Amino acid sequence: MPPFTLGHFSQVCCQLLNHYFGEIVGQVGAYLLRRGHRPLFDIPCATGLSIAEVKKALAVMIQHNLVKFEASERNNNIAEYSIIHHNVYCLLRYPKYLYMIKRIYGTSEEILLEILLNLGQASASNVIFQSANRLKEANDPSALHQSFLKLAQDNFIIRCPKLADNANMQKVPTLVVEEKEKFTVPHLEIGPIAKLLKENATQLGEHSDSEVIWRVNHERFDVELRNVILVNAAARRVDSTAGELYHLILKLWRECSNPDSPTTNALSFNVIKDAVRKNEGSSPVLLEHFEQYLRVLYEDTSSLITKVGDAGGGQFILNYSIVFENLACATLDSIVLERFGSKALRLFRLTRIQKFMEQDQMQNIAMIPAKEAKMFTYKLLEHNFLQIKELKKGTSNFAPVKSFILFHVDLPQVARTALEASYKGLFNAMVRQMHDLTDNKRLLDKHARLETLLESLRGEGLPEDELAYLSDSMTAAEKSLVARIHSMNDHLTLGQTQADDTILILESYLKFSSMT
Amino acid sequence: MAAPVVIKKEKVDDPRPSASADAGEGQTEAEIERRMIELMGEFPKGINDKILETDMPNVDKKIKVAILNRLLSQEKVNIFRAAVTKELFWCLKQQPTSKLKGVDSEEKIVMRIIEEAGNKGIWNRDIRTKSSLNQTTLNKILKALEGKKLIKSVSSVSAAKKKVYMLFNLQPDRSVTGGSWYSDNEFESELVDVLNQQCYRILQQKAEGAKQKPLEGPLIVRNASFLSSKEICQIISDLKIVKFNLTVEDIETILDTLVYDGKIEMSATTDGYSDGQVKTYRTVEKLLSSAGIVRIPCGVCPVIKMCGTVGAVQPKNCVYYDQWLD
């Protein structure tokens, strides 16, 4: 147990580092999470690790783009290391990334990404070589090359920054990103890769593009994950065909806009219409009622599409800050509903919509009996879902001061509270999962060993009754316990991804609302 | 017209010594006064200077003013000023004076205060401060007036023990009784809940009915899922859930609660034949089925603030997780 406590978010990061990279990296990560920018020599002193271990841990984290280094401001011969928080947190989203790539493209792209995620950063040839090795049967490197090009073209992977030209002159090298080349794949020599594969080599030696290394583009995946939420919202609001249309429009918006700006560039009606016509997968219902679907979407109060002009049959933008405000509101509504019930939800929404409310007005308009209304209001206040604003009337010194107590919802503040609680929930689910797994580690190991043994023996053609005899070496009670632990584990993993959905919405809301 | 007002104010404090003196053209002041009251009877909306001038051109203006002021101080007439022309009007007081017969001056004052309060009523204490009578006298007077059935006391919903007084023949205001949703000063929350659910069900059925024709396009589906407050009111009235007459406003307050629940949306449109806006409602889906975080125990945990890696509440031995995982 460390002698200090971290914030909930840092605790989650620390847990992830521990889980994926082991204890040493976890310790170094925890120290950097706590202290921010630190030079190398501070770390062994504080953590009690040897300098070699720390160096290795830092190298691993730099390889995976979890830590960055910069020359110290005081002395530019010393490098200072700091954690890239978002990238560490994204470790949690890797399964989602893989699933998403599989859904959009297919298995071979998924394998490429998996290899790249495992390596942290690698050259194109290396990723293709290793993926081909993994796929075995269908190890055609040129097909994989095409897949790699697709991933780069859609910006899911990005080139790592290069060393600056004057790197030799500095003790701490600086890295530069070439904007133009960010997503351009250099020429690859597929021939040697194919040849090595035929020889069943396990390592790719020297290759032409070993200088150009790639890594995962987290920003692009963020956009895609957000889009999934938006498409689901559109489908819920209207129907699945509207979701389909919205998916198409989101794609067009992404292609023409900067991912970090709070609003997208405008698309005209005709452009959208063309895209719907050209898209092969468009359902006949959408083709027939395209205009109606677009109208229903932009007239909807959720502002999934905002109409900004009439040129070219209508100009449409996506205002991320408004949409994510609505989504954050929906999230908070859901939390209030589940925690405090429907009456509390009514009071919460009422106050949010009316901005400032007095207690009396609240109970009258919400039509909730005074006693109940007061109870729920104070409960919401206690848990920081409502805030109080006191207005004092009259500045005279001797007359009694009349004051109004107004309730209101400070949305960014409430969102931050909920976000913090979500991090804590996520962390708790992770702790619980680790606890359940380590507590039953021996049993699980035994079960895993038995399963592999049975599998291999079955491959060798051992008769069934002998297999059954072997499998009886674990009692029925133990087997059912293992099954239970596995199902619990699945539950907890699912819970973590769901908590992550909430976190993504709230984070996006806070990000975009701070921009405007 | 400002001049007569000024004169009038001066004269009020100065009781005229020769009330029955001859006022010029053979008419006594008493006659003029009678004629004026007659005129006010003929013109229920009030008489202005012009009418007086044409009816009695010979009477001196000062005398007319004096008579009118006397009538005012006797509370037989009211004075008004027209909004646009700023002309002054006088008309007979609505309250027949006969009703106040046998009422002494203190009671009269109290009556006037209560009358001014209208159907909102006035609190005992406010009467006391306005009339500057002491508590015992005031109580006596109020009791006497109640006994004569001139006033009545109504207890307010906002504070159960606060009694307000108003004229006997008035219907108490909604703010006093609380409107349709109160019976005997008790808020009928069950009735409100039932109506809330019923309205939602009606709108849901309408929306489901609209979804049966997807071939006509989403716009038609959406437009067919709207119901106006009038229609909903009609349906609810036909169901005979409530015994009293439901007004459209009553139903709109119920529908508002549904809007605040986030279950329905309101949009204002105009229909062809009635002027003004018509409020129409339809059900809407939330943007999320439920927030992800509430699907794990921590999202709804009542003791999350106490939870940590040390202490009595820990995720390791959390009972909520135990229940959830089983």
Interface residues (C-beta under 8 A of the other chain):
Chain A: M1 N232 A233 R236 R237 V238 D239 T241 A242 V285 E288 H289 Q292 Y293 R295 V296 T301 S302 N326 L327 A330 T331 L332 D333 S334 I335 E338 R339 S342 L345 R346 R349 L350 I353 D360 I365 A366 M367 I368 P369 A370 E372 A418 A421 S422 K424 G425 L426 N428 A429 V431 R432 H435 M488 H491 L492 G495 Q496 T497 Q498 A499 D500 D501 T502 I503 I505
Chain B: S158 W181 F187 S189 V192 N196 P214 G217 P218 L219 I220 R222 T253 I254 D256 T257 Y260 D261 G262 E265 V284 E285 K286 L287 L288 S289 S290 A291 G292 I293 V294 R295 I296 C298 G299 V300 C301 P302 I304 C307 T309 V310 P315 K316 C318 Y321 W324 L325
